Amino acid sequence: MAVFMVSPNEAKRLRPKLSAGLIFVIGMIVVYLAQLGLNMVLTQDAYHLAELKSQKRDLNTQVQIIQEEVDSLASPQNLADAANRLGMVANPASVLLDLQKDKVYGQPKPADPSNAPLASANLVANSALGTTSDFSETTVASLETVSVETPENPAGEVVLTVIPASPTR
């Protein structure tokens, strides 16, 4: 390492300027503030992401609850209960239709409401299901209906005139 002797005028000329030091310090402050701002934005986004994940979890729980209610309403027991409340009767004389051969297998007979058995062959009680169907007179009256026009048949066949729309759609 060599030491050189310089004159005072040369020493003043070689000394760093105040403006260069100020630019360096201001540059460091700007870099620090930019880093601080980026960290704040990233932290805010992390909180927002955590909130969205929480909302997604809550919505998934609500979807699962609603799906269980729909599954409960679509159970055979609830469907049979709703059909009984609407005055529908199970017909013990079932008939099979073969659409490809245009044949009817079995003897069609009208259902007799006086001696029709109630559909209660399920082992699950309605209280164990999540949701039960509500077919009061007000809900049945407010349902959309579709008329089905059929010609009169003197053979005593059952003719359906009104079909209520499903309340679950």
MORA-V680981 format. One record per residue. N is the residue number from 0. RES is the residue in one letter. OMEGA is omega in degrees with one decimal (* if undefined). Layout:
N:RES:OMEGA
N:RES:OMEGA
//
This chain:
0:M:-177.7
1:A:178.9
2:V:-179.5
3:F:176.5
4:M:179.0
5:V:178.5
6:S:-179.7
7:P:178.2
8:N:178.3
9:E:178.4
10:A:177.9
11:K:-178.9
12:R:-178.7
13:L:-179.4
14:R:179.5
15:P:-179.9
16:K:178.5
17:L:-179.3
18:S:178.9
19:A:177.8
20:G:178.7
21:L:178.6
22:I:179.3
23:F:-179.0
24:V:178.5
25:I:177.2
26:G:178.1
27:M:179.2
28:I:179.0
29:V:179.2
30:V:179.2
31:Y:178.7
32:L:177.4
33:A:178.0
34:Q:177.8
35:L:178.4
36:G:178.3
37:L:178.0
38:N:178.9
39:M:179.1
40:V:179.5
41:L:178.2
42:T:178.5
43:Q:177.9
44:D:178.1
45:A:176.9
46:Y:178.9
47:H:177.9
48:L:178.1
49:A:178.1
50:E:178.2
51:L:176.6
52:K:177.4
53:S:177.5
54:Q:178.9
55:K:178.8
56:R:178.4
57:D:179.3
58:L:176.3
59:N:176.9
60:T:178.9
61:Q:177.8
62:V:179.9
63:Q:178.7
64:I:-179.9
65:I:178.7
66:Q:177.1
67:E:177.2
68:E:178.4
69:V:178.1
70:D:178.8
71:S:178.3
72:L:-179.4
73:A:179.9
74:S:179.6
75:P:-179.0
76:Q:178.6
77:N:177.6
78:L:178.3
79:A:177.9
80:D:178.5
81:A:178.4
82:A:177.9
83:N:178.9
84:R:178.0
85:L:178.7
86:G:178.5
87:M:-177.6
88:V:177.0
89:A:-179.9
90:N:-179.3
91:P:-179.7
92:A:-178.5
93:S:-177.8
94:V:177.3
95:L:179.4
96:L:173.9
97:D:-174.6
98:L:-179.7
99:Q:-177.6
100:K:-177.2
101:D:179.2
102:K:175.4
103:V:179.8
104:Y:-178.5
105:G:-180.0
106:Q:179.0
107:P:177.8
108:K:177.5
109:P:178.4
110:A:-179.8
111:D:-176.9
112:P:-177.2
113:S:-178.0
114:N:179.3
115:A:178.1
116:P:174.8
117:L:179.4
118:A:180.0
119:S:-177.2
120:A:-178.6
121:N:180.0
122:L:-179.0
123:V:179.0
124:A:179.6
125:N:-180.0
126:S:178.8
127:A:177.9
128:L:-178.1
129:G:-176.1
130:T:175.7
131:T:-177.9
132:S:-179.8
133:D:179.8
134:F:174.4
135:S:-178.3
136:E:-178.9
137:T:179.5
138:T:178.4
139:V:-179.3
140:A:-177.8
141:S:-178.6
142:L:174.6
143:E:179.2
144:T:177.6
145:V:179.7
146:S:177.0
147:V:-179.5
148:E:177.2
149:T:177.7
150:P:178.7
151:E:-177.7
152:N:-178.2
153:P:-177.4
154:A:177.0
155:G:178.6
156:E:179.5
157:V:179.8
158:V:178.4
159:L:-176.8
160:T:-177.7
161:V:177.6
162:I:178.0
163:P:177.4
164:A:-178.4
165:S:177.9
166:P:-175.7
167:T:-178.5
168:R:*
//
